[in-house]
Amino acid sequence: MTKMIFVSFPVVDLDVSIAFYKAIGFEYVPHFSDETAAAMEWSDAIKVMLLTHAKWRSFTTRPIPPTTSSEVAITLSCDSRTSVDTMNAAAGANGGTADINPLQDHGFMYSRDMADPDGHIWGAMWMDPAAIPPSN
Protein backbone atom coordinates (compact mmCIF):
# COMPACT_ATOMS: atom_id res chain seq x y z
CA MET A 1 0.00 0.00 0.00
CA THR A 2 1.23 3.49 -0.84
CA LYS A 3 2.07 5.56 2.21
CA MET A 4 -0.36 8.42 2.66
CA ILE A 5 -0.95 11.30 5.01
CA PHE A 6 -4.36 12.05 6.50
CA VAL A 7 -4.71 15.39 8.28
CA SER A 8 -7.85 16.04 10.34
CA PHE A 9 -9.11 19.50 11.29
CA PRO A 10 -11.94 20.66 13.53
CA VAL A 11 -14.10 23.17 11.65
CA VAL A 12 -16.91 25.49 12.72
CA ASP A 13 -18.94 25.36 9.50
CA LEU A 14 -18.51 22.22 7.40
CA ASP A 15 -20.07 23.68 4.23
CA VAL A 16 -17.88 26.82 4.38
CA SER A 17 -14.79 24.65 4.86
CA ILE A 18 -15.71 22.33 1.98
CA ALA A 19 -16.14 25.35 -0.32
CA PHE A 20 -12.80 26.78 0.83
CA TYR A 21 -10.86 23.57 0.22
CA LYS A 22 -12.48 23.06 -3.18
CA ALA A 23 -11.51 26.63 -4.11
CA ILE A 24 -7.83 26.05 -3.31
CA GLY A 25 -7.67 22.83 -5.33
CA PHE A 26 -8.85 19.92 -3.17
CA GLU A 27 -11.44 17.44 -4.43
CA TYR A 28 -14.44 16.47 -2.31
CA VAL A 29 -14.71 12.71 -1.67
CA PRO A 30 -18.37 11.90 -0.94
CA HIS A 31 -17.69 8.24 -0.11
CA PHE A 32 -16.00 9.21 3.18
CA SER A 33 -18.19 12.22 3.97
CA ASP A 34 -21.42 12.82 5.85
CA GLU A 35 -23.09 15.64 7.78
CA THR A 36 -20.31 15.56 10.42
CA ALA A 37 -17.22 15.10 8.28
CA ALA A 38 -15.91 15.78 4.79
CA ALA A 39 -13.06 14.00 3.08
CA MET A 40 -10.99 16.23 0.80
CA GLU A 41 -8.20 15.00 -1.48
CA TRP A 42 -5.12 16.91 -2.64
CA SER A 43 -3.46 13.89 -4.29
CA ASP A 44 -3.45 10.12 -4.11
CA ALA A 45 -1.23 10.41 -1.04
CA ILE A 46 -2.56 13.51 0.75
CA LYS A 47 -6.05 13.62 2.27
CA VAL A 48 -7.75 16.06 4.64
CA MET A 49 -10.68 15.26 6.92
CA LEU A 50 -12.80 18.22 7.94
CA LEU A 51 -14.66 17.41 11.16
CA THR A 52 -17.43 19.31 12.90
CA HIS A 53 -16.53 20.19 16.48
CA ALA A 54 -18.89 17.47 17.76
CA LYS A 55 -17.23 14.86 15.53
CA TRP A 56 -13.75 16.07 16.54
CA ARG A 57 -14.67 15.66 20.21
CA SER A 58 -15.56 12.01 19.56
CA PHE A 59 -11.84 11.43 18.80
CA THR A 60 -10.22 13.44 21.59
CA THR A 61 -11.04 15.32 24.76
CA ARG A 62 -8.23 17.80 24.15
CA PRO A 63 -9.49 21.35 23.63
CA ILE A 64 -9.89 22.84 20.18
CA PRO A 65 -7.40 25.70 19.95
CA PRO A 66 -8.64 29.20 19.11
CA THR A 67 -8.32 30.38 15.51
CA THR A 68 -5.55 32.76 16.60
CA SER A 69 -3.18 29.98 17.66
CA SER A 70 -0.89 27.85 15.50
CA GLU A 71 0.01 24.22 16.07
CA VAL A 72 1.31 23.30 12.64
CA ALA A 73 1.72 24.73 9.16
CA ILE A 74 1.25 22.41 6.20
CA THR A 75 2.78 23.28 2.84
CA LEU A 76 1.61 21.90 -0.48
CA SER A 77 3.80 21.83 -3.56
CA CYS A 78 2.47 23.55 -6.68
CA ASP A 79 3.44 23.32 -10.35
CA SER A 80 4.41 26.97 -10.78
CA ARG A 81 4.67 30.38 -9.18
CA THR A 82 1.36 31.21 -10.86
CA SER A 83 -0.26 28.20 -9.15
CA VAL A 84 1.03 29.46 -5.80
CA ASP A 85 -0.46 32.90 -6.47
CA THR A 86 -3.75 31.39 -7.66
CA MET A 87 -4.12 29.24 -4.54
CA ASN A 88 -3.34 32.19 -2.27
CA ALA A 89 -5.89 34.41 -4.05
CA ALA A 90 -8.52 31.65 -3.88
CA ALA A 91 -7.93 31.31 -0.14
CA GLY A 92 -8.59 35.00 0.41
CA ALA A 93 -11.66 35.01 -1.83
CA ASN A 94 -13.27 31.96 -0.22
CA GLY A 95 -13.42 32.59 3.50
CA GLY A 96 -9.75 32.21 4.36
CA THR A 97 -6.96 34.73 4.83
CA ALA A 98 -4.31 35.20 2.15
CA ASP A 99 -0.68 36.10 2.94
CA ILE A 100 -0.78 35.58 6.70
CA ASN A 101 3.02 35.70 6.60
CA PRO A 102 5.36 37.61 4.29
CA LEU A 103 5.77 36.13 0.80
CA GLN A 104 9.03 34.16 0.44
CA ASP A 105 10.93 34.41 -2.85
CA HIS A 106 14.37 32.81 -2.95
CA GLY A 107 14.55 32.53 -6.73
CA PHE A 108 14.64 28.73 -6.78
CA MET A 109 11.77 28.57 -4.25
CA TYR A 110 8.62 30.68 -3.95
CA SER A 111 5.96 30.36 -1.27
CA ARG A 112 2.94 32.10 0.24
CA ASP A 113 1.04 31.22 3.41
CA MET A 114 -2.69 31.36 4.02
CA ALA A 115 -5.20 30.36 6.68
CA ASP A 116 -8.44 28.46 6.17
CA PRO A 117 -11.71 29.80 7.67
CA ASP A 118 -10.83 28.16 11.02
CA GLY A 119 -7.28 29.55 11.16
CA HIS A 120 -5.45 26.37 10.09
CA ILE A 121 -2.25 27.41 8.32
CA TRP A 122 -1.43 26.25 4.81
CA GLY A 123 1.41 27.18 2.51
CA ALA A 124 1.61 26.97 -1.25
CA MET A 125 5.14 26.44 -2.54
CA TRP A 126 6.89 26.07 -5.90
CA MET A 127 10.52 24.98 -6.18
CA ASP A 128 12.99 24.37 -8.99
CA PRO A 129 15.54 21.90 -7.54
CA ALA A 130 17.90 22.45 -10.49
CA ALA A 131 18.20 26.13 -9.52
CA ILE A 132 19.15 25.56 -5.87
CA PRO A 133 22.50 27.26 -5.27
CA PRO A 134 25.35 24.91 -4.33
CA SER A 135 26.20 24.74 -0.63
CA ASN A 136 29.59 25.92 0.56
CNS distance restraints for C-alpha pairs under 8 A (distance, minus, plus):
assign (resid   2 and name CA) (resid  45 and name CA) 7.35 0.50 0.50
assign (resid   3 and name CA) (resid  45 and name CA) 6.70 0.50 0.50
assign (resid   4 and name CA) (resid  44 and name CA) 7.63 0.50 0.50
assign (resid   4 and name CA) (resid  45 and name CA) 4.29 0.50 0.50
assign (resid   4 and name CA) (resid  46 and name CA) 5.87 0.50 0.50
assign (resid   4 and name CA) (resid  47 and name CA) 7.72 0.50 0.50
assign (resid   5 and name CA) (resid  45 and name CA) 6.12 0.50 0.50
assign (resid   5 and name CA) (resid  46 and name CA) 5.06 0.50 0.50
assign (resid   5 and name CA) (resid  47 and name CA) 6.24 0.50 0.50
assign (resid   6 and name CA) (resid  46 and name CA) 6.20 0.50 0.50
assign (resid   6 and name CA) (resid  47 and name CA) 4.82 0.50 0.50
assign (resid   6 and name CA) (resid  48 and name CA) 5.56 0.50 0.50
assign (resid   6 and name CA) (resid  49 and name CA) 7.09 0.50 0.50
assign (resid   7 and name CA) (resid  47 and name CA) 6.41 0.50 0.50
assign (resid   7 and name CA) (resid  48 and name CA) 4.79 0.50 0.50
assign (resid   7 and name CA) (resid  49 and name CA) 6.12 0.50 0.50
assign (resid   8 and name CA) (resid  48 and name CA) 5.70 0.50 0.50
assign (resid   8 and name CA) (resid  49 and name CA) 4.51 0.50 0.50
assign (resid   8 and name CA) (resid  50 and name CA) 5.92 0.50 0.50
assign (resid   8 and name CA) (resid  51 and name CA) 7.00 0.50 0.50
assign (resid   9 and name CA) (resid  48 and name CA) 7.61 0.50 0.50
assign (resid   9 and name CA) (resid  49 and name CA) 6.28 0.50 0.50
assign (resid   9 and name CA) (resid  50 and name CA) 5.15 0.50 0.50
assign (resid   9 and name CA) (resid  51 and name CA) 5.94 0.50 0.50
assign (resid   9 and name CA) (resid  56 and name CA) 7.81 0.50 0.50
assign (resid   9 and name CA) (resid 120 and name CA) 7.88 0.50 0.50
assign (resid  10 and name CA) (resid  50 and name CA) 6.16 0.50 0.50
assign (resid  10 and name CA) (resid  51 and name CA) 4.86 0.50 0.50
assign (resid  10 and name CA) (resid  52 and name CA) 5.68 0.50 0.50
assign (resid  10 and name CA) (resid  53 and name CA) 5.47 0.50 0.50
assign (resid  10 and name CA) (resid  56 and name CA) 5.78 0.50 0.50
assign (resid  10 and name CA) (resid  64 and name CA) 7.29 0.50 0.50
assign (resid  10 and name CA) (resid 118 and name CA) 7.99 0.50 0.50
assign (resid  11 and name CA) (resid  17 and name CA) 6.98 0.50 0.50
assign (resid  11 and name CA) (resid  50 and name CA) 6.31 0.50 0.50
assign (resid  11 and name CA) (resid  51 and name CA) 5.81 0.50 0.50
assign (resid  11 and name CA) (resid  52 and name CA) 5.25 0.50 0.50
assign (resid  11 and name CA) (resid  53 and name CA) 6.18 0.50 0.50
assign (resid  11 and name CA) (resid 118 and name CA) 6.00 0.50 0.50
assign (resid  12 and name CA) (resid  52 and name CA) 6.21 0.50 0.50
assign (resid  12 and name CA) (resid  53 and name CA) 6.51 0.50 0.50
assign (resid  12 and name CA) (resid 118 and name CA) 6.85 0.50 0.50
assign (resid  13 and name CA) (resid  17 and name CA) 6.26 0.50 0.50
assign (resid  13 and name CA) (resid  52 and name CA) 7.11 0.50 0.50
assign (resid  14 and name CA) (resid  18 and name CA) 6.10 0.50 0.50
assign (resid  14 and name CA) (resid  36 and name CA) 7.54 0.50 0.50
assign (resid  14 and name CA) (resid  37 and name CA) 7.29 0.50 0.50
assign (resid  14 and name CA) (resid  38 and name CA) 7.41 0.50 0.50
assign (resid  14 and name CA) (resid  50 and name CA) 6.99 0.50 0.50
assign (resid  14 and name CA) (resid  51 and name CA) 7.22 0.50 0.50
assign (resid  14 and name CA) (resid  52 and name CA) 6.32 0.50 0.50
assign (resid  15 and name CA) (resid  19 and name CA) 6.24 0.50 0.50
assign (resid  16 and name CA) (resid  20 and name CA) 6.20 0.50 0.50
assign (resid  16 and name CA) (resid  95 and name CA) 7.34 0.50 0.50
assign (resid  16 and name CA) (resid 117 and name CA) 7.60 0.50 0.50
assign (resid  17 and name CA) (resid  21 and name CA) 6.18 0.50 0.50
assign (resid  17 and name CA) (resid  50 and name CA) 7.40 0.50 0.50
assign (resid  17 and name CA) (resid 116 and name CA) 7.52 0.50 0.50
assign (resid  17 and name CA) (resid 117 and name CA) 6.62 0.50 0.50
assign (resid  18 and name CA) (resid  22 and name CA) 6.13 0.50 0.50
assign (resid  18 and name CA) (resid  28 and name CA) 7.37 0.50 0.50
assign (resid  18 and name CA) (resid  38 and name CA) 7.13 0.50 0.50
assign (resid  18 and name CA) (resid  40 and name CA) 7.80 0.50 0.50
assign (resid  18 and name CA) (resid  50 and name CA) 7.81 0.50 0.50
assign (resid  19 and name CA) (resid  23 and name CA) 6.12 0.50 0.50
assign (resid  19 and name CA) (resid  94 and name CA) 7.20 0.50 0.50
assign (resid  20 and name CA) (resid  24 and name CA) 6.51 0.50 0.50
assign (resid  20 and name CA) (resid  91 and name CA) 6.72 0.50 0.50
assign (resid  20 and name CA) (resid  94 and name CA) 5.30 0.50 0.50
assign (resid  20 and name CA) (resid  95 and name CA) 6.42 0.50 0.50
assign (resid  20 and name CA) (resid  96 and name CA) 7.16 0.50 0.50
assign (resid  20 and name CA) (resid 116 and name CA) 7.09 0.50 0.50
assign (resid  20 and name CA) (resid 117 and name CA) 7.55 0.50 0.50
assign (resid  21 and name CA) (resid  25 and name CA) 6.45 0.50 0.50
assign (resid  21 and name CA) (resid  26 and name CA) 5.37 0.50 0.50
assign (resid  21 and name CA) (resid  27 and name CA) 7.71 0.50 0.50
assign (resid  21 and name CA) (resid  40 and name CA) 7.36 0.50 0.50
assign (resid  22 and name CA) (resid  26 and name CA) 4.79 0.50 0.50
assign (resid  22 and name CA) (resid  27 and name CA) 5.84 0.50 0.50
assign (resid  22 and name CA) (resid  28 and name CA) 6.92 0.50 0.50
assign (resid  23 and name CA) (resid  87 and name CA) 7.85 0.50 0.50
assign (resid  23 and name CA) (resid  90 and name CA) 5.84 0.50 0.50
assign (resid  23 and name CA) (resid  91 and name CA) 7.11 0.50 0.50
assign (resid  23 and name CA) (resid  94 and name CA) 6.83 0.50 0.50
assign (resid  24 and name CA) (resid  87 and name CA) 5.04 0.50 0.50
assign (resid  24 and name CA) (resid  88 and name CA) 7.67 0.50 0.50
assign (resid  24 and name CA) (resid  90 and name CA) 5.67 0.50 0.50
assign (resid  24 and name CA) (resid  91 and name CA) 6.14 0.50 0.50
assign (resid  25 and name CA) (resid  42 and name CA) 6.98 0.50 0.50
assign (resid  25 and name CA) (resid  87 and name CA) 7.37 0.50 0.50
assign (resid  26 and name CA) (resid  40 and name CA) 5.82 0.50 0.50
assign (resid  26 and name CA) (resid  41 and name CA) 5.24 0.50 0.50
assign (resid  26 and name CA) (resid  42 and name CA) 4.82 0.50 0.50
assign (resid  27 and name CA) (resid  40 and name CA) 5.38 0.50 0.50
assign (resid  27 and name CA) (resid  41 and name CA) 5.01 0.50 0.50
assign (resid  27 and name CA) (resid  42 and name CA) 6.58 0.50 0.50
assign (resid  28 and name CA) (resid  38 and name CA) 7.29 0.50 0.50
assign (resid  28 and name CA) (resid  39 and name CA) 6.09 0.50 0.50
assign (resid  28 and name CA) (resid  40 and name CA) 4.65 0.50 0.50
assign (resid  28 and name CA) (resid  41 and name CA) 6.46 0.50 0.50
assign (resid  29 and name CA) (resid  33 and name CA) 6.64 0.50 0.50
assign (resid  29 and name CA) (resid  38 and name CA) 7.26 0.50 0.50
assign (resid  29 and name CA) (resid  39 and name CA) 5.19 0.50 0.50
assign (resid  29 and name CA) (resid  40 and name CA) 5.69 0.50 0.50
assign (resid  29 and name CA) (resid  41 and name CA) 6.90 0.50 0.50
assign (resid  30 and name CA) (resid  34 and name CA) 7.50 0.50 0.50
assign (resid  30 and name CA) (resid  38 and name CA) 7.35 0.50 0.50
assign (resid  30 and name CA) (resid  39 and name CA) 6.98 0.50 0.50
assign (resid  32 and name CA) (resid  37 and name CA) 7.88 0.50 0.50
assign (resid  32 and name CA) (resid  38 and name CA) 6.77 0.50 0.50
assign (resid  32 and name CA) (resid  39 and name CA) 5.63 0.50 0.50
assign (resid  33 and name CA) (resid  37 and name CA) 5.27 0.50 0.50
assign (resid  33 and name CA) (resid  38 and name CA) 4.30 0.50 0.50
assign (resid  33 and name CA) (resid  39 and name CA) 5.50 0.50 0.50
assign (resid  34 and name CA) (resid  38 and name CA) 6.34 0.50 0.50
assign (resid  36 and name CA) (resid  51 and name CA) 5.99 0.50 0.50
assign (resid  36 and name CA) (resid  52 and name CA) 5.34 0.50 0.50
assign (resid  36 and name CA) (resid  54 and name CA) 7.72 0.50 0.50
assign (resid  36 and name CA) (resid  55 and name CA) 6.01 0.50 0.50
assign (resid  37 and name CA) (resid  49 and name CA) 6.68 0.50 0.50
assign (resid  37 and name CA) (resid  50 and name CA) 5.42 0.50 0.50
assign (resid  37 and name CA) (resid  51 and name CA) 4.49 0.50 0.50
assign (resid  37 and name CA) (resid  52 and name CA) 6.26 0.50 0.50
assign (resid  37 and name CA) (resid  55 and name CA) 7.26 0.50 0.50
assign (resid  38 and name CA) (resid  49 and name CA) 5.67 0.50 0.50
assign (resid  38 and name CA) (resid  50 and name CA) 5.05 0.50 0.50
assign (resid  38 and name CA) (resid  51 and name CA) 6.69 0.50 0.50
assign (resid  39 and name CA) (resid  47 and name CA) 7.06 0.50 0.50
assign (resid  39 and name CA) (resid  48 and name CA) 5.90 0.50 0.50
assign (resid  39 and name CA) (resid  49 and name CA) 4.69 0.50 0.50
assign (resid  39 and name CA) (resid  50 and name CA) 6.45 0.50 0.50
assign (resid  40 and name CA) (resid  47 and name CA) 5.77 0.50 0.50
assign (resid  40 and name CA) (resid  48 and name CA) 5.02 0.50 0.50
assign (resid  40 and name CA) (resid  49 and name CA) 6.20 0.50 0.50
assign (resid  40 and name CA) (resid  50 and name CA) 7.63 0.50 0.50
assign (resid  41 and name CA) (resid  46 and name CA) 6.24 0.50 0.50
assign (resid  41 and name CA) (resid  47 and name CA) 4.54 0.50 0.50
assign (resid  41 and name CA) (resid  48 and name CA) 6.23 0.50 0.50
assign (resid  42 and name CA) (resid  46 and name CA) 5.44 0.50 0.50
assign (resid  42 and name CA) (resid  47 and name CA) 5.98 0.50 0.50
assign (resid  42 and name CA) (resid  48 and name CA) 7.79 0.50 0.50
assign (resid  43 and name CA) (resid  47 and name CA) 7.05 0.50 0.50
assign (resid  51 and name CA) (resid  55 and name CA) 5.68 0.50 0.50
assign (resid  51 and name CA) (resid  56 and name CA) 5.62 0.50 0.50
assign (resid  52 and name CA) (resid  56 and name CA) 6.10 0.50 0.50
assign (resid  53 and name CA) (resid  57 and name CA) 6.15 0.50 0.50
assign (resid  54 and name CA) (resid  58 and name CA) 6.65 0.50 0.50
assign (resid  55 and name CA) (resid  59 and name CA) 7.17 0.50 0.50
assign (resid  56 and name CA) (resid  60 and name CA) 6.70 0.50 0.50
assign (resid  57 and name CA) (resid  61 and name CA) 5.83 0.50 0.50
assign (resid  57 and name CA) (resid  62 and name CA) 7.85 0.50 0.50
assign (resid  65 and name CA) (resid  69 and name CA) 6.44 0.50 0.50
assign (resid  67 and name CA) (resid 118 and name CA) 5.60 0.50 0.50
assign (resid  67 and name CA) (resid 119 and name CA) 4.54 0.50 0.50
assign (resid  67 and name CA) (resid 120 and name CA) 7.33 0.50 0.50
assign (resid  68 and name CA) (resid 119 and name CA) 6.55 0.50 0.50
assign (resid  69 and name CA) (resid 119 and name CA) 7.69 0.50 0.50
assign (resid  70 and name CA) (resid 119 and name CA) 7.91 0.50 0.50
assign (resid  70 and name CA) (resid 120 and name CA) 7.22 0.50 0.50
assign (resid  70 and name CA) (resid 121 and name CA) 7.32 0.50 0.50
assign (resid  72 and name CA) (resid 120 and name CA) 7.85 0.50 0.50
assign (resid  72 and name CA) (resid 121 and name CA) 6.95 0.50 0.50
assign (resid  73 and name CA) (resid 120 and name CA) 7.41 0.50 0.50
assign (resid  73 and name CA) (resid 121 and name CA) 4.86 0.50 0.50
assign (resid  73 and name CA) (resid 122 and name CA) 5.58 0.50 0.50
assign (resid  73 and name CA) (resid 123 and name CA) 7.09 0.50 0.50
assign (resid  74 and name CA) (resid 121 and name CA) 6.46 0.50 0.50
assign (resid  74 and name CA) (resid 122 and name CA) 4.89 0.50 0.50
assign (resid  74 and name CA) (resid 123 and name CA) 6.03 0.50 0.50
assign (resid  75 and name CA) (resid 122 and name CA) 5.52 0.50 0.50
assign (resid  75 and name CA) (resid 123 and name CA) 4.14 0.50 0.50
assign (resid  75 and name CA) (resid 124 and name CA) 5.63 0.50 0.50
assign (resid  75 and name CA) (resid 125 and name CA) 6.67 0.50 0.50
assign (resid  76 and name CA) (resid 122 and name CA) 7.50 0.50 0.50
assign (resid  76 and name CA) (resid 123 and name CA) 6.08 0.50 0.50
assign (resid  76 and name CA) (resid 124 and name CA) 5.13 0.50 0.50
assign (resid  76 and name CA) (resid 125 and name CA) 6.11 0.50 0.50
assign (resid  77 and name CA) (resid 124 and name CA) 6.04 0.50 0.50
assign (resid  77 and name CA) (resid 125 and name CA) 4.91 0.50 0.50
assign (resid  77 and name CA) (resid 126 and name CA) 5.75 0.50 0.50
assign (resid  77 and name CA) (resid 127 and name CA) 7.88 0.50 0.50
assign (resid  78 and name CA) (resid  83 and name CA) 5.94 0.50 0.50
assign (resid  78 and name CA) (resid  84 and name CA) 6.16 0.50 0.50
assign (resid  78 and name CA) (resid 124 and name CA) 6.47 0.50 0.50
assign (resid  78 and name CA) (resid 125 and name CA) 5.71 0.50 0.50
assign (resid  78 and name CA) (resid 126 and name CA) 5.15 0.50 0.50
assign (resid  79 and name CA) (resid  83 and name CA) 6.24 0.50 0.50
assign (resid  79 and name CA) (resid 126 and name CA) 6.27 0.50 0.50
assign (resid  80 and name CA) (resid  84 and name CA) 6.52 0.50 0.50
assign (resid  80 and name CA) (resid 126 and name CA) 5.55 0.50 0.50
assign (resid  80 and name CA) (resid 127 and name CA) 7.91 0.50 0.50
assign (resid  81 and name CA) (resid  85 and name CA) 6.32 0.50 0.50
assign (resid  81 and name CA) (resid 110 and name CA) 6.56 0.50 0.50
assign (resid  81 and name CA) (resid 125 and name CA) 7.74 0.50 0.50
assign (resid  81 and name CA) (resid 126 and name CA) 5.85 0.50 0.50
assign (resid  82 and name CA) (resid  86 and name CA) 6.03 0.50 0.50
assign (resid  83 and name CA) (resid  87 and name CA) 6.10 0.50 0.50
assign (resid  84 and name CA) (resid  88 and name CA) 6.24 0.50 0.50
assign (resid  84 and name CA) (resid 110 and name CA) 7.91 0.50 0.50
assign (resid  84 and name CA) (resid 111 and name CA) 6.75 0.50 0.50
assign (resid  84 and name CA) (resid 112 and name CA) 6.86 0.50 0.50
assign (resid  84 and name CA) (resid 124 and name CA) 5.22 0.50 0.50
assign (resid  84 and name CA) (resid 125 and name CA) 6.06 0.50 0.50
assign (resid  84 and name CA) (resid 126 and name CA) 6.77 0.50 0.50
assign (resid  85 and name CA) (resid  89 and name CA) 6.14 0.50 0.50
assign (resid  85 and name CA) (resid 112 and name CA) 7.56 0.50 0.50
assign (resid  86 and name CA) (resid  90 and name CA) 6.10 0.50 0.50
assign (resid  87 and name CA) (resid  91 and name CA) 6.18 0.50 0.50
assign (resid  87 and name CA) (resid 124 and name CA) 6.99 0.50 0.50
assign (resid  88 and name CA) (resid  92 and name CA) 6.53 0.50 0.50
assign (resid  88 and name CA) (resid  98 and name CA) 5.44 0.50 0.50
assign (resid  88 and name CA) (resid  99 and name CA) 7.04 0.50 0.50
assign (resid  88 and name CA) (resid 112 and name CA) 6.77 0.50 0.50
assign (resid  88 and name CA) (resid 113 and name CA) 7.24 0.50 0.50
assign (resid  88 and name CA) (resid 114 and name CA) 6.39 0.50 0.50
assign (resid  88 and name CA) (resid 124 and name CA) 7.28 0.50 0.50
assign (resid  89 and name CA) (resid  93 and name CA) 6.21 0.50 0.50
assign (resid  89 and name CA) (resid  98 and name CA) 6.45 0.50 0.50
assign (resid  90 and name CA) (resid  94 and name CA) 6.00 0.50 0.50
assign (resid  91 and name CA) (resid  95 and name CA) 6.71 0.50 0.50
assign (resid  91 and name CA) (resid  96 and name CA) 4.93 0.50 0.50
assign (resid  91 and name CA) (resid  97 and name CA) 6.11 0.50 0.50
assign (resid  91 and name CA) (resid  98 and name CA) 5.79 0.50 0.50
assign (resid  91 and name CA) (resid 114 and name CA) 6.69 0.50 0.50
assign (resid  91 and name CA) (resid 115 and name CA) 7.41 0.50 0.50
assign (resid  91 and name CA) (resid 116 and name CA) 6.94 0.50 0.50
assign (resid  92 and name CA) (resid  96 and name CA) 4.98 0.50 0.50
assign (resid  92 and name CA) (resid  97 and name CA) 4.72 0.50 0.50
assign (resid  92 and name CA) (resid  98 and name CA) 4.63 0.50 0.50
assign (resid  92 and name CA) (resid 114 and name CA) 7.83 0.50 0.50
assign (resid  95 and name CA) (resid 116 and name CA) 6.99 0.50 0.50
assign (resid  95 and name CA) (resid 117 and name CA) 5.30 0.50 0.50
assign (resid  96 and name CA) (resid 114 and name CA) 7.12 0.50 0.50
assign (resid  96 and name CA) (resid 115 and name CA) 5.43 0.50 0.50
assign (resid  96 and name CA) (resid 116 and name CA) 4.36 0.50 0.50
assign (resid  96 and name CA) (resid 117 and name CA) 4.54 0.50 0.50
assign (resid  96 and name CA) (resid 118 and name CA) 7.87 0.50 0.50
assign (resid  96 and name CA) (resid 119 and name CA) 7.71 0.50 0.50
assign (resid  97 and name CA) (resid 114 and name CA) 5.50 0.50 0.50
assign (resid  97 and name CA) (resid 115 and name CA) 5.06 0.50 0.50
assign (resid  97 and name CA) (resid 116 and name CA) 6.58 0.50 0.50
assign (resid  97 and name CA) (resid 117 and name CA) 7.41 0.50 0.50
assign (resid  98 and name CA) (resid 113 and name CA) 6.78 0.50 0.50
assign (resid  98 and name CA) (resid 114 and name CA) 4.57 0.50 0.50
assign (resid  98 and name CA) (resid 115 and name CA) 6.69 0.50 0.50
assign (resid  99 and name CA) (resid 103 and name CA) 6.80 0.50 0.50
assign (resid  99 and name CA) (resid 112 and name CA) 6.03 0.50 0.50
assign (resid  99 and name CA) (resid 113 and name CA) 5.20 0.50 0.50
assign (resid  99 and name CA) (resid 114 and name CA) 5.26 0.50 0.50
assign (resid 100 and name CA) (resid 113 and name CA) 5.76 0.50 0.50
assign (resid 100 and name CA) (resid 114 and name CA) 5.35 0.50 0.50
assign (resid 100 and name CA) (resid 115 and name CA) 6.84 0.50 0.50
assign (resid 101 and name CA) (resid 112 and name CA) 7.31 0.50 0.50
assign (resid 101 and name CA) (resid 113 and name CA) 5.84 0.50 0.50
assign (resid 101 and name CA) (resid 114 and name CA) 7.62 0.50 0.50
assign (resid 102 and name CA) (resid 112 and name CA) 7.25 0.50 0.50
assign (resid 102 and name CA) (resid 113 and name CA) 7.76 0.50 0.50
assign (resid 103 and name CA) (resid 110 and name CA) 7.77 0.50 0.50
assign (resid 103 and name CA) (resid 111 and name CA) 6.13 0.50 0.50
assign (resid 103 and name CA) (resid 112 and name CA) 4.95 0.50 0.50
assign (resid 103 and name CA) (resid 113 and name CA) 7.30 0.50 0.50
assign (resid 104 and name CA) (resid 109 and name CA) 7.79 0.50 0.50
assign (resid 104 and name CA) (resid 110 and name CA) 5.61 0.50 0.50
assign (resid 104 and name CA) (resid 111 and name CA) 5.17 0.50 0.50
assign (resid 104 and name CA) (resid 112 and name CA) 6.43 0.50 0.50
assign (resid 105 and name CA) (resid 109 and name CA) 6.06 0.50 0.50
assign (resid 105 and name CA) (resid 110 and name CA) 4.52 0.50 0.50
assign (resid 105 and name CA) (resid 111 and name CA) 6.60 0.50 0.50
assign (resid 106 and name CA) (resid 110 and name CA) 6.22 0.50 0.50
assign (resid 107 and name CA) (resid 131 and name CA) 7.88 0.50 0.50
assign (resid 108 and name CA) (resid 127 and name CA) 5.59 0.50 0.50
assign (resid 108 and name CA) (resid 128 and name CA) 5.16 0.50 0.50
assign (resid 108 and name CA) (resid 129 and name CA) 6.93 0.50 0.50
assign (resid 108 and name CA) (resid 130 and name CA) 7.99 0.50 0.50
assign (resid 108 and name CA) (resid 131 and name CA) 5.19 0.50 0.50
assign (resid 108 and name CA) (resid 132 and name CA) 5.59 0.50 0.50
assign (resid 109 and name CA) (resid 125 and name CA) 7.17 0.50 0.50
assign (resid 109 and name CA) (resid 126 and name CA) 5.73 0.50 0.50
assign (resid 109 and name CA) (resid 127 and name CA) 4.26 0.50 0.50
assign (resid 109 and name CA) (resid 128 and name CA) 6.45 0.50 0.50
assign (resid 110 and name CA) (resid 125 and name CA) 5.66 0.50 0.50
assign (resid 110 and name CA) (resid 126 and name CA) 5.29 0.50 0.50
assign (resid 110 and name CA) (resid 127 and name CA) 6.40 0.50 0.50
assign (resid 111 and name CA) (resid 123 and name CA) 6.71 0.50 0.50
assign (resid 111 and name CA) (resid 124 and name CA) 5.51 0.50 0.50
assign (resid 111 and name CA) (resid 125 and name CA) 4.21 0.50 0.50
assign (resid 111 and name CA) (resid 126 and name CA) 6.38 0.50 0.50
assign (resid 112 and name CA) (resid 123 and name CA) 5.63 0.50 0.50
assign (resid 112 and name CA) (resid 124 and name CA) 5.51 0.50 0.50
assign (resid 112 and name CA) (resid 125 and name CA) 6.68 0.50 0.50
assign (resid 113 and name CA) (resid 121 and name CA) 7.04 0.50 0.50
assign (resid 113 and name CA) (resid 122 and name CA) 5.73 0.50 0.50
assign (resid 113 and name CA) (resid 123 and name CA) 4.16 0.50 0.50
assign (resid 113 and name CA) (resid 124 and name CA) 6.33 0.50 0.50
assign (resid 114 and name CA) (resid 121 and name CA) 5.85 0.50 0.50
assign (resid 114 and name CA) (resid 122 and name CA) 5.31 0.50 0.50
assign (resid 114 and name CA) (resid 123 and name CA) 6.04 0.50 0.50
assign (resid 115 and name CA) (resid 119 and name CA) 5.01 0.50 0.50
assign (resid 115 and name CA) (resid 120 and name CA) 5.26 0.50 0.50
assign (resid 115 and name CA) (resid 121 and name CA) 4.48 0.50 0.50
assign (resid 115 and name CA) (resid 122 and name CA) 5.88 0.50 0.50
assign (resid 116 and name CA) (resid 120 and name CA) 5.37 0.50 0.50
assign (resid 116 and name CA) (resid 121 and name CA) 6.64 0.50 0.50
assign (resid 116 and name CA) (resid 122 and name CA) 7.47 0.50 0.50
assign (resid 128 and name CA) (resid 132 and name CA) 7.01 0.50 0.50
